Amino acid sequence: MAITDAHVHVGDFPMFGVTLDQDRLGPYLASNDIDTAMVFHQDNAMVQRTIADLPGAYGLYWADPKNPDAVRELRDFLDDPMFRGVKLHPLMEGFHPNDPIVWPLIEVLIERGLPALIHCGHPIFSLPWSIEELIVQFPEAKIILGHMGHGNVVYIDASIAVAGRHPNVWLETSGMPMSLKIAEAVEKVGADRVMYGSDGPWHEPKVEQLKVQLAGLEPDDLDAVMNRTAQRLFLGR
């Protein structure tokens, strides 16, 4: 089965004691059976260099909406066909998902038909209800709830409910510990709006894959979650 990982970090994150060296990314993906990966770091130029000659690796532009050059930079990076959307981290960067400073970034994504992967599952800035305010503001935007609520079952249930209310919302599985909630998400919103991610190297990709594989999905749904849904959303395949 082909695997597309929607959530891969590269580079150093000293605040968290996590690192994946640029020159190790290729072997890391291969050793974890990852055929296609969406890769990001706050240093977008480093990501661009890293993925340039690495088959199967694509970039998401890490957007800090408080950066006055973010919209211009986003357009420049999306001119590179290897960049396939945006990563937003309201918790780390300290902004509300529906702050008007975010809107110009979302408008660019709508123009390009590309998604935003938004960290979801921690107060105060990345709760599913806060992200839903952005979703309501831009119903034509393609929004992925990264971690689909993360480790809190209240936030997990809320993320599934948000996706159920809005057809422009996808759920990504990394760091969410409950296989049964993956099965519930597929039942309620469809396998075409649920996708595997590892959040590597924070989490072990093989463990994150096993979590999806143990959810009891039908083979076609499992293939969609592990590969096809992300392929279609990010790459139009």
C-alpha positions in Angstrom: 0.0 0.0 0.0 1.3 3.4 -0.9 1.6 5.9 1.9 1.3 9.7 1.8 2.3 11.5 5.0 0.5 14.8 5.3 2.5 16.1 8.3 6.3 15.9 8.3 8.7 18.4 10.0 12.3 18.8 8.9 15.1 20.8 10.5 15.7 21.8 14.1 13.0 22.6 16.7 15.3 23.4 19.8 12.3 24.5 21.9 11.0 21.0 21.8 14.3 19.0 21.6 13.3 17.6 18.2 15.4 17.5 15.0 15.4 15.8 11.6 18.5 16.9 9.6 17.9 17.9 6.0 20.2 15.2 4.7 18.5 12.5 6.7 15.0 13.3 5.3 15.3 10.9 2.3 16.5 7.9 4.4 13.9 8.7 7.1 11.0 8.6 4.6 12.3 5.4 3.0 12.8 3.6 6.3 9.2 4.5 7.3 7.7 3.3 3.9 6.6 6.9 3.1 6.2 7.4 -0.6 5.0 11.0 -0.6 5.4 13.6 2.2 4.3 17.1 2.9 7.2 18.8 4.6 7.6 22.0 6.4 9.6 24.2 8.8 9.6 27.9 9.7 12.7 28.2 7.4 10.8 27.9 4.1 13.9 28.4 2.0 15.6 25.5 3.8 12.6 23.3 3.0 12.7 24.4 -0.6 16.4 23.3 -0.9 15.7 20.1 1.0 12.8 18.9 -1.3 14.3 20.1 -4.6 15.9 16.9 -5.5 14.1 14.5 -3.2 11.4 12.4 -5.1 8.1 12.3 -3.3 8.8 15.2 -1.1 6.7 18.4 -1.3 6.6 21.5 0.7 4.0 23.5 2.7 4.8 27.1 3.2 5.0 27.8 7.0 3.0 31.1 7.3 3.3 33.5 10.2 0.5 36.0 9.4 2.2 38.5 11.6 5.0 38.7 9.1 4.3 41.7 6.9 5.9 39.9 4.0 4.0 36.7 4.4 1.5 37.1 1.5 4.3 38.1 -0.9 6.4 35.2 0.3 3.5 32.8 0.0 2.9 33.7 -3.6 6.6 33.3 -4.4 6.8 29.9 -2.8 3.6 28.7 -4.4 5.1 29.6 -7.8 7.3 26.6 -7.1 5.2 23.6 -8.0 6.8 21.6 -5.2 4.9 23.8 -2.7 1.3 22.5 -2.3 -0.3 24.6 0.5 0.3 26.3 3.8 1.0 25.2 7.3 -0.5 27.5 10.0 0.4 27.1 13.7 -1.8 29.5 15.7 -0.5 28.1 19.0 3.2 28.5 18.3 2.9 31.8 16.5 0.3 33.3 18.8 -2.7 34.4 16.7 -6.4 33.6 16.5 -7.2 31.5 13.4 -9.8 34.0 12.2 -7.8 37.1 12.9 -8.1 39.4 9.8 -4.3 39.1 9.4 -4.9 35.5 8.3 -7.5 36.3 5.6 -5.1 37.4 2.9 -3.2 34.1 3.1 -6.4 32.1 2.8 -7.5 34.2 -0.2 -4.2 33.3 -1.9 -4.9 29.6 -1.2 -8.4 29.9 -2.6 -7.0 31.5 -5.8 -4.6 28.6 -6.2 -7.0 25.8 -5.1 -4.6 24.7 -2.3 -5.2 23.7 1.3 -4.2 25.1 4.7 -3.1 22.6 7.3 -3.8 24.1 10.7 -2.6 22.8 14.0 -5.7 21.8 16.0 -6.1 20.7 19.6 -4.6 23.1 22.1 -5.9 26.2 23.9 -6.0 29.1 23.5 -5.5 29.6 19.8 -5.9 26.2 18.1 -9.2 24.8 19.4 -11.5 23.4 16.7 -14.2 25.9 17.5 -11.8 28.8 16.9 -10.7 27.3 13.6 -14.3 26.9 12.7 -14.7 30.6 12.8 -12.2 30.8 9.9 -14.0 28.0 8.1 -17.3 29.9 8.3 -15.6 33.0 7.1 -14.2 31.2 4.0 -16.4 28.3 3.1 -14.6 27.9 -0.2 -11.2 27.4 1.5 -9.8 23.9 1.9 -8.9 23.5 5.6 -7.2 20.5 7.2 -7.6 20.1 11.0 -4.1 18.9 11.8 -4.1 16.3 14.6 -8.0 16.3 14.4 -8.1 17.6 18.0 -4.9 15.9 19.3 -5.0 14.2 22.6 -8.2 15.5 24.2 -11.3 13.5 23.4 -13.5 16.6 23.7 -11.4 18.4 21.1 -11.3 15.2 18.9 -15.1 14.9 19.0 -15.4 18.6 18.2 -13.0 18.3 15.3 -15.1 15.4 13.8 -18.2 17.5 14.3 -16.7 20.6 12.6 -15.8 18.4 9.6 -19.3 17.0 9.7 -20.8 20.5 9.5 -18.5 21.8 6.7 -17.7 19.9 3.5 -14.5 22.0 3.0 -12.8 20.5 6.0 -10.4 17.5 6.2 -9.1 15.6 9.3 -5.5 14.6 9.7 -4.6 11.8 12.2 -1.2 12.6 13.6 -0.8 12.7 17.4 -4.5 11.7 17.9 -4.2 8.5 19.9 -7.5 6.8 19.4 -7.9 4.4 16.5 -11.7 4.2 17.1 -12.0 7.9 16.5 -10.4 7.4 13.1 -13.0 4.9 12.3 -15.7 7.2 13.6 -14.4 10.1 11.5 -14.5 7.9 8.3 -18.0 6.8 9.2 -19.2 10.4 9.8 -17.4 12.4 7.2 -16.0 9.8 4.7 -12.6 8.4 4.0 -12.2 11.0 1.3 -11.9 13.7 4.0 -9.6 11.8 6.5 -5.8 11.5 5.9 -2.8 10.0 7.6 -0.1 12.1 9.0 2.8 11.3 11.4 3.9 14.6 12.8 7.4 13.1 12.5 9.9 13.3 14.0 7.7 14.2 17.1 5.9 10.9 16.6 7.2 7.7 15.1 5.6 7.2 11.6 5.4 3.5 12.0 3.4 3.9 15.2 1.1 6.5 13.6 0.6 4.2 10.6 -0.3 1.3 12.8 -2.9 3.4 14.7 -4.7 3.9 11.3 -4.2 0.3 10.3 -5.8 -0.9 13.5 -8.9 1.2 13.1 -10.8 -1.6 11.4 -11.4 0.3 8.1 -12.5 -1.4 5.0 -9.5 -1.9 2.6 -10.7 0.8 0.2 -11.2 3.3 3.0 -7.8 2.4 4.5 -6.1 3.1 1.2 -7.9 6.4 1.0 -6.8 7.5 4.4 -3.3 6.3 4.0 -2.7 7.7 0.5 -5.5 8.7 -1.9 -7.2 11.5 0.1 -4.0 13.5 0.6 -2.9 12.8 -3.0 -6.1 14.2 -4.3 -6.2 17.2 -2.0 -2.5 18.3 -2.2 -1.6 17.1 -5.7 -4.9 16.8 -7.6 -4.3 13.2 -8.4 
